[in-house]
């Protein structure tokens, strides 16, 4: 039912009142109700949202649950702000014999103020949740940065991850270069090696450099093969083959560790990108929800103002 000049004139106050046109008690009442109703519905909406996702494969409600959650939040937003706007419009006091359009404008503005105050109240109540989400996003970004930095550092990180990577891939059960020296260089059926500190230290130094760079120079290879041949019953050809075998195993182990670190880096980057996209989508969703809430509060205030002038009351607010 549209407002008419006759209706507006008939419901005008008998005496004019000086002062502000803003009825703060009515606004605050509407804002508190809107915030309370929104908080109540948010509890149910949060439960629906949690039921839609699960860390276990095959669990959760999936896409349908997410759609249901979005619809619930949409309906609850409209209901909360429409109720707050209605109360503000219905309880607003008329202060002069304004025209119908002016009365509608004042009712609507009261609904707008209800929306603004409810938004501030809701933001204050949700400050903890927003802080938690921001911390999670920041943590994902820091994880990605740490992974990238670990790759850049190279030798230290590679040495730390080599053992696990080699063990998981079945290359070696232990990634200690000394074990490789003992297993591949100094041990074998029919192999006899004379104890020699120079052989042990030289082999360890060369293998550590191979683990760091993934390569062995011809001089180092010749030096190590010569030491091995001089201090064992191996022929020079056998010593060269043993050195090649040990170097190949260290390079394979190093590549496996690098691949594992690269996989971890990519996973961290993917997590950071997912968090970034979620933040962007959340921002758009929040903006859309605020626009809907604004419209609902404005509409509710207009309905409440008309019911005030008509002497009517929404059925849900009647006493039993």
C-alpha positions in Angstrom: 0.0 0.0 0.0 1.5 3.3 -1.1 1.7 6.3 1.2 -0.7 9.2 0.4 -0.8 12.8 1.4 -4.1 12.2 3.3 -2.5 9.4 5.4 0.6 11.5 6.1 -1.5 14.6 7.2 -3.8 12.5 9.3 -0.9 10.9 11.2 1.1 14.1 11.7 1.9 15.2 15.3 -0.4 17.9 16.8 2.5 20.1 17.8 5.9 20.7 16.1 9.0 19.9 18.1 12.3 21.6 17.7 15.5 19.6 17.5 17.0 16.8 15.4 15.0 14.6 13.1 17.2 11.7 14.1 15.5 9.4 16.6 18.5 7.8 18.2 16.6 5.5 20.7 14.7 3.9 17.7 17.9 3.6 15.7 19.8 2.0 18.6 17.0 -0.4 19.3 16.9 -1.5 15.6 20.7 -1.8 15.4 20.9 -4.0 18.5 18.2 -6.2 17.3 19.8 -6.5 13.8 23.2 -7.4 15.4 21.6 -9.9 17.7 19.6 -11.6 15.0 22.6 -11.7 12.7 24.8 -13.2 15.4 22.1 -15.9 16.1 21.8 -16.9 12.5 25.6 -16.8 12.0 25.9 -19.5 14.6 23.7 -21.8 12.6 25.4 -20.7 9.3 28.8 -21.5 10.8 27.6 -25.0 11.7 26.4 -25.6 8.1 29.7 -24.3 6.7 31.7 -26.7 8.9 29.5 -29.6 7.9 30.3 -28.8 4.2 34.0 -29.5 4.5 36.1 -32.2 6.0 39.8 -33.1 6.2 38.8 -36.7 5.4 38.3 -37.7 1.8 34.6 -38.4 1.0 33.4 -36.6 4.1 31.4 -33.3 4.2 28.4 -32.1 2.2 30.4 -30.9 -0.8 29.2 -28.3 -3.2 25.5 -28.6 -2.3 26.4 -27.9 1.4 28.3 -24.8 0.4 25.4 -23.5 -1.7 23.0 -24.2 1.1 25.4 -22.3 3.5 25.5 -19.3 1.1 21.7 -19.2 0.8 21.3 -19.4 4.6 23.7 -16.5 5.0 21.8 -14.5 2.4 18.4 -15.1 4.0 19.8 -14.5 7.5 21.3 -11.2 6.4 18.1 -10.0 4.9 16.1 -11.1 7.9 18.4 -9.5 10.5 18.8 -6.1 8.8 15.1 -6.0 7.7 14.1 -6.6 11.3 16.4 -3.9 12.6 15.2 -1.4 10.0 11.6 -2.3 10.6 12.0 -1.6 14.4 13.7 1.7 13.7 11.1 2.8 11.2 8.1 1.6 13.3 9.4 3.2 16.5 10.6 6.5 15.0 8.7 9.5 16.3 7.2 12.0 13.9 8.4 15.5 14.8 6.5 17.7 12.3 3.9 17.6 9.6 6.3 16.7 6.8 5.2 15.6 3.3 4.8 11.9 2.4 8.1 11.9 0.5 9.9 13.6 3.4 8.5 11.1 5.9 9.6 8.2 3.7 13.1 9.7 3.3 13.5 10.1 7.1 12.3 6.5 7.7 14.8 5.3 5.1 17.6 7.3 6.5 16.9 5.8 9.9 17.2 2.4 8.3 20.5 3.4 6.8 21.9 4.5 10.2 20.7 1.2 11.7 22.7 -0.6 8.9 25.8 1.5 9.7 25.6 0.9 13.5 24.9 -2.8 13.1 27.8 -3.1 10.8 30.1 -1.5 13.3 28.7 -3.8 16.1 29.1 -6.8 13.9 32.6 -5.9 12.9 33.5 -5.5 16.6 32.1 -8.8 17.5 33.8 -10.5 14.5 37.2 -8.9 15.1 38.6 -12.0 16.6 37.5 -14.2 13.7 38.9 -11.7 11.2 42.2 -11.6 13.1 42.4 -15.4 13.0 41.8 -15.4 9.2 44.4 -12.8 8.6 46.9 -14.7 10.7 46.2 -17.8 8.7 46.8 -16.0 5.4 50.0 -14.4 6.7 51.2 -17.8 7.9 50.7 -19.3 4.5 52.6 -16.5 2.9 55.5 -16.9 5.4 55.5 -20.6 4.7 55.9 -20.0 1.0 58.7 -17.4 1.6 60.5 -19.8 3.9 60.3 -22.6 1.3 61.7 -20.3 -1.4 64.5 -19.1 0.9 65.4 -22.7 1.8 65.8 -23.5 -1.9 68.0 -20.5 -2.4 70.3 -21.4 0.5 71.1 -24.6 -1.2 73.8 -26.7 0.5 72.6 -26.6 4.1 69.0 -27.4 3.3 70.0 -30.0 0.7 72.2 -31.8 3.2 69.4 -31.8 5.8 66.8 -33.2 3.4 69.0 -35.6 1.5 68.8 -38.5 4.0 65.0 -38.5 4.1 64.7 -38.2 0.4 67.2 -41.0 -0.3 65.6 -43.2 2.3 62.1 -42.8 1.0 63.1 -43.3 -2.6 65.0 -46.5 -1.7 68.4 -45.1 -2.9 70.1 -45.4 0.5 69.1 -46.1 4.1 71.6 -43.5 5.3 72.7 -40.4 3.4 76.0 -39.9 5.4 78.8 -39.4 2.8 81.0 -41.6 5.0 78.6 -44.5 4.7 78.7 -44.1 1.0 82.5 -44.1 1.1 82.5 -47.3 3.2 79.7 -49.0 1.2 80.7 -48.1 -2.3 84.4 -47.3 -2.1 86.0 -49.4 0.6 83.8 -52.5 0.9 83.1 -55.4 -1.4 83.8 -59.1 -1.9 87.5 -59.7 -2.2 88.4 -56.0 -1.5 91.1 -55.4 1.0 91.8 -51.8 2.1 94.7 -50.6 4.2 93.9 -48.1 6.9 95.0 -44.7 5.8 94.0 -41.3 7.3 94.7 -39.6 4.0 92.3 -41.9 2.1 89.6 -41.4 4.7 89.8 -37.6 4.8 90.3 -37.2 1.1 87.4 -39.4 0.2 85.1 -37.5 2.7 86.2 -34.2 1.4 85.5 -35.1 -2.3 82.2 -36.8 -1.5 81.0 -33.8 0.5 81.8 -31.5 -2.4 79.9 -33.8 -4.7 76.9 -33.7 -2.4 77.1 -29.9 -2.4 77.6 -29.3 -6.2 76.4 -32.5 -7.8 79.6 -32.7 -9.7 83.2 -34.1 -9.4 86.2 -32.6 -11.1 88.6 -34.8 -13.1 91.4 -33.9 -10.7 89.4 -35.0 -7.7 88.3 -38.1 -9.4 91.8 -39.0 -10.4 93.1 -38.2 -6.9 90.5 -40.3 -5.2 90.9 -43.3 -7.6 94.7 -43.1 -7.1 94.4 -43.1 -3.3 92.0 -46.0 -3.5 94.2 -48.1 -5.7 97.3 -47.4 -3.7 95.7 -48.4 -0.4 93.8 -51.5 -1.6 94.1 -54.5 -3.8 92.0 -52.8 -6.5 93.3 -52.2 -10.0 93.2 -48.6 -11.3 90.2 -49.5 -13.5 88.4 -51.0 -10.5 89.2 -47.9 -8.4 87.8 -45.6 -11.1 84.7 -47.7 -11.4 84.2 -47.5 -7.6 84.5 -43.8 -7.6 82.1 -43.4 -10.5 79.6 -45.6 -8.7 79.8 -43.6 -5.5 79.5 -40.3 -7.3 76.5 -41.5 -9.2 74.8 -42.5 -6.0 75.4 -39.2 -4.3 74.1 -37.3 -7.3 71.0 -39.5 -7.4 70.5 -38.9 -3.7 71.0 -35.1 -4.2 68.5 -35.0 -7.1 65.9 -36.8 -5.0 66.4 -34.4 -2.1 66.1 -31.4 -4.5 63.0 -32.8 -6.0 61.4 -33.2 -2.6 62.3 -29.6 -1.6 60.9 -28.3 -4.9 57.7 -30.2 -4.2 57.5 -28.7 -0.8 58.1 -25.2 -2.2 55.4 -25.7 -4.8 52.9 -26.9 -2.2 53.7 -23.8 -0.1 53.1 -21.6 -3.1 49.9 -23.3 -3.9 48.7 -22.8 -0.3 49.6 -19.1 -0.4 47.8 -18.7 -3.7 44.7 -20.5 -2.4 44.7 -18.3 0.6 45.0 -15.2 -1.6 42.1 -16.3 -3.8 40.0 -17.1 -0.8 40.7 -13.6 0.6 39.7 -12.0 -2.7 36.5 -14.0 -2.9 35.7 -13.3 0.7 36.2 -9.6 0.1 33.7 -9.7 -2.8 31.3 -11.8 -0.8 31.4 -9.4 2.2 30.9 -6.4 -0.1 27.8 -8.1 -1.7 26.5 -9.0 1.7 26.8 -5.4 2.9 24.9 -4.1 -0.1 22.2 -6.6 0.5 22.1 -5.7 4.2 21.8 -2.0 3.3 18.9 -2.7 1.0 17.2 -4.9 3.6 17.5 -2.3 6.3 16.2 0.5 4.0 13.3 -1.7 3.0 12.5 -2.7 6.5 12.5 0.9 7.8 10.1 1.9 5.0 7.7 -0.9 5.9 8.0 0.0 9.6 7.3 3.7 8.9 4.2 2.8 6.9 2.9 0.5 9.6 3.5 3.3 12.1 1.4 5.8 10.1 -1.3 3.2 9.5 -1.4 2.1 13.1 -0.5 -1.4 12.1 2.2 -3.8 13.4 3.9 -6.7 11.7 2.3 -9.9 12.9 5.5 -11.4 14.2 5.8 -8.5 16.8 2.3 -8.8 18.2 1.9 -9.9 21.9 0.2 -13.2 22.6 
